[in-house]
């Protein structure tokens, strides 16, 4: 197969091969474990690899070969960025909800990208399949390798799809960031330990996507309105996609190695209306109910339910024989906290009791934290600082200083 190994083509080739390798790994895991998230990320990698492959093959000599290689370059939809945004959006929904499935209604999101594929399929079928192969007509352009319709698309339509791609990616990335913020609230309201499901790596992928879109947009603006970049100068924007491929493939593959089965996040379509000011009979009844639940929750905490490191809102609701909606509302109204803060505040108090009892002299701070229900040192440090205003070390130093003063007296 024709391919010239120069600096530009080789750098893009490395990114292409890396993406294909992880694409196969993700697809294999996605099929074996029936994981939609892995399949979607594999699709995103495929689109990214196709995106850089035009320039990779171009610098590899395909445009200048003046044969079927050149024809392929004009009739394949390399740059279908209209698929990027929807796939990133549905990828997030898939990793934040173990029950999420693509449904027929979701097809609407992919119609713009499918339209571009249809246009290329039509151009290839008509100019190559019918006119050239069946009717024997010579292709009139680019040394007999390109037809008039393909040329018209390249000159007048490709730019429109490129602009629509930027708009689509911006809209879907913005939407995904918005629901990611809602997701953070969801896990705080439903899980006592959130370190493994915060998906910081996903936030980084979103940030990388924004950076890539912004970089590509700036290059495009420079090309259109300022410098009219040539083929070699435009290469840098495709190398940016290579960096993106390396980042999302590694972060996504490692980050989704273990997806919890109890995540059922569904973005809210309709905002919850704010309560109308003023007290009513119903509100008085609610207040009575809240006070009753405060006693029940306090009793359950005295039984040390918080020691379970994987305790969730659903677990606690089951123990109290109620549903998550009522329990979440009662915690919010009765204690002014979300579920995560409510549980971790009790864990912090348990740690303080152990420290004041001197258990830190036999155990490490991390061991004490784990004994009290924390399953992450970072979460423990963050929660302790939040509820005491001091780091665990600072609090421990305060205890030791107080003990020393009492002894001296």
N, C-alpha and C positions, 0 to 999 in steps of 0.2 A: 504494500500500500504506500502511496506517495506521502511523504512527510519529511520536511526539512527541519533538522534540529538546530534552530538558532536560539539565541537568548530569550527572545520574546515568546516564541512558540513553546520552548521547553518549560519556562516558568508556568505558563498556562497549563501545559500538559501535566505537570506535577499536581497542580490543584485539581485538575480534571480526574486524574487517577485516584487521588485521595478521596474525592467525593464519591466516585464509583464504588470504592472499597467499602466505605461506611454506608453507602446506599444499600449494598448487598447485605451487610451485617444487620442493618435496621429492618430491612424487608424480611430477612430470615427470621429474626426475633418476632417481628410483628405478625407473621403468618403462624409461627409455631405457638405463640402465646395469645393469638387473636387480639393484638394491641393496635388499635386504630392510630394512636399517637405515633408509633414507630413507622407505620405505613405512610402517614402524612409527611413526617420529616424526611423519609426516603424520597417521597415525591418532590419535596422542596429542594433536596440535594440534586435530584435529576434535572429539575428546571434550571438550577444554578449551573450545573455542569454543561447543559445545552447552551446556556447563555454565553459562557466563555468559549465554547467549542468553535463558534464561527471565527473568532479572531485567532484561536489556536490553530485551526485548519488553514485560515487565511495566511498567517505567517508561516505555516508549514508548506505553503506553495499551491494550495488548491485553487485560489482565484486565478493564478497565472498559468495553470496547467492547460487551459483552453481545451478541455475535454469534459467527460462526465463529472469529474470532480468539481469543475467550475459550475456546471449546471446545478449540481446538488446544492451549492452554496446559495443559489438564487431561489430555490424552491423548497427550502426547509425552514419552518418557523422557529428559528433559534431563540429569538428574544420575546417570548410570550410572558411578559411581566404582569399581564392581567390575571394570571393564576397565582402570583406570589402572595398578594394580600389575603385572599380568601383562605389559602392553605395555612398561613400563619395563624389566622383567626380560629379556624377549626382545630388546628393543632393544639392551641391553648385550651379550647373547650374539651378536647379529648383527654388531656392530661389532668384536668381539674375535675373531671366527672367520669368515673369509671363506667358509668352506664350510657355515656353519650354515643350515639350512632348517627352516621350520615343518613339523612332521610331524603325523600323525593323533593321536598320543598327546598332543600339546600342546593339543588342543581341550579337554581336561579343565579346563585353567586358566581357560577362558572361560565355563564352564557357569553359574556364579553370575550373571555379567553378562547372559548370554543368557536366563536365567530371568526377570530383570527386564524385558527386552525383550518376552518372551512374554506376561507379565502385561499390559503396556500394549497389545500387539497384541490380546489377548483382550478387554480392556475396550473398546477402540475398535471392534472388529468386532461385539461383542454390543450395546453400548449405542448406538453411533452407526450402525453398518452395518445391524444387524437391527432393533432396537427403534425407532430414530428414523427412519431412511430407508426401510426396508422396511415396517414396521408403522405408521409415522406417529405413534408415541408422542412426547409432548413430554418434553424433559429437565426434571426437576422442580426442580433446584437452580441457584443462581447466575443468576437471571433467565433460566432456560431454556437454559443452556449446559453444564450438568454433570449426569451421572447419579449414581445412588446408589452404584454400585460404585466409580466414580472418587472419590467423596467418602469412601467407606470406606477406600480405599487411601490417600488423602491423610491421613486422621486416624489410621489404625492400622497401616499397613504401610510407608509411606514412611520413617518414623523408623527402622524395623528395617533397611531396606536402607541407609540413611545410616550407621548404626552399623557394619554389616557392611563397608561401603565403607572406613571408617576402619581397621578391623581388617585388611582385605585389603591396603590400601596400606602399612600399617606392616609387615606380614609380608614383602611382596615387596620393599619398599625395604631392609629389614634384610638379606634374602637377597642382594640385588644388591650392597650394600655389602660383605658378607662375600666374595662371589666377586670383587669388584673388588680386594680385598686379595690374593687368590690370583692374580689376573691380574697384579698388580704383581710378584709373585714369578716368575711365568711369563716375563715379558718380560726380567727380570734374568737368568734362567737360559738364555735363548735368543737374545738380541740384544745386540750390543755398543754400539749407540747407541739409546737408548729415548726420546729427547726427543719425537719425533713420535708415538709410540704409547703414551705414558703416559696421554694423555687426561685432562689436568687439568681440561679443560672439562666432562668427564663427571662428575668428582667434584663440580664446582660445580653441575651439574644435579641430582645426587643431594642435595646440600646444600639446593638451592632446593626440591626436592620435600619434603624433611623439614620445612623451614621452612613451606611452604604447608600441609602436613598438620597440623603443630602449631598453626598460626594458625587454620585452619578448625576444628580440634578444640576449641581454647580458646573460640572464638566460639560453637560449638555447646553447650559446657558452660555458658557464661554464659547462653545463651538458655534452656536446659532447667532449670537449677537456681537461677539468681540473678535475672536481669533480665527474662526473657520478652521478648526483643527484638522490635520490630515490623518491618514490611517495610522501612522506610527504614533502620533501624539495622543490619539484617542485610546491607545492601548492601556494606559494607566488606569482607566475606569474599569477595565476588565480584570486587571490585576487586583483591584479592590474587591471584586467578587471572589477571587481566589482566597484572599484573606478571610472573607466571610464564610466560605466553604469550610476552611480549616476550623474556624471557631465554632460554627453551629453544629458541625458533625461531631466533634469531640464533646462539646458541652451537652448537646442533646443526647448522645448515646450514653454517656456516663450518668447524666442527670435523670434519665428515665429508666435506669436499670431496675429500680424497685418502685413501682407505682402503687400507692395504697388503694385498696379496694373499697374503702369507706368514704372516699371523696365523691360528693354528689353536688358539686357547685353548679347552679343554674343562674345565669345573669338575670337580674330583674329588668323586665321590659317596661313595667309601669311603676313609677316611683310610689312609695308608700306615703299616703297623705299625712300631713302633720296633724297632730291633735289640736282640736279647737280649744282656745283658752276658756277657762271658766269651769267650775266644778259642778258636776251633775250627780244625780243619784247613782248612775252607773259607775262614775268615777269613785264614789264613796265605797261602793261594793268592791270595786277593783282594789282599793286601798286595803280593805279588810282582807281580801284574798292574798294580797302581797305580803301582809304581816304574817298570815298563817304559813305561807310558803317560806318566809324568812326563817321561821322556827324550824320547819322541816329540813331546810338546807343546812342550818346551823347544826342540827342534830346529826345529819349525815356527815358533815365535816368533822364532828367530834369522833365519829367512827373511823376517821382517817381514810375516807374514800379517795382523797387526793394523792395517796401514796402510789396508786396505780399510774405508772408513767404514760400509759397509752389511753388514759381516761378521756372519753369524749362526751359531748353533750348528750348524745344518744344513749351512751352507757348510763349516765347519771339519771336521765329521764326514765329509763327502764327500771332502775333501782327504786325510783320514787313513784313508779307506776303512773306516769304521765307522758305527755308527748313533748318533743323538742321545742315546739313553738311556744307552749305555755311556760316551760321551764326557762327558756331564753328570755322571755318577757319578764318573768319574775326576778331573774338575776339582774337584768338591766334596771328594772324599776325599784327593786328592793335594796340593791347594793350599789347601784350606779356604776356597774362594771360590766364588761363583756365576760363570757365564760372563761376565756383564757386568763384574764387578770384575776377573776374570782378564785380559780383553782390555784394559780401561782402565788397569790397573796397568802393562802394558807400554807403552801409549801415553804414560802419564805419565813413565815412565823415558826414553822416546825424547825427550820434550820437555825433560827435565832435561839430557840429553846435548847437545842443541842450544843450550840456554841457557848451559851451561858452556863451550861452544865459541864463544860470543859472537855467535850468529846473530841475537839480538834487536837487535843494532846495525843490521842491515839490514832485518829483518822485524818486523812487529808480533807480539805474543804470540798473537793470534788466528790469524794466518797460520801460525805455527809449529805451533799446535795442530791446524789443519786438515791440515797436511803430515804430522802424526803419526797421523791417522786419526779425530780428533774431527770431528763435523759440526755442533756447536753450542757456542757460547761458554759457555752456562750449564752444559752437561754437562762441559765442560773444567774450568771453575772448580770445580765441585762435586767432580769426580774428583781434581783436583790437591790440593785441600784435604784430601780423605779420605786420600790416600796419603802426603802429605808433612807434613800438619799445618799447612801454610802456604798462603796464597793465592799465585797465580803472581807477583803484584807483590812480596809479602813475600819469596818465594824469590829473585826476581831481585835485590832489594835486598841480601839476604844474600850473594849471589855477588859483587856489586859491592863490598861492604864488605870481603869476604875478599880480593878482588883488590887493593884499595887498601892493605890492611895488608901484603900480601906485597910490593908495590912499595916501600912505605916502609921495609921491612926491608932 
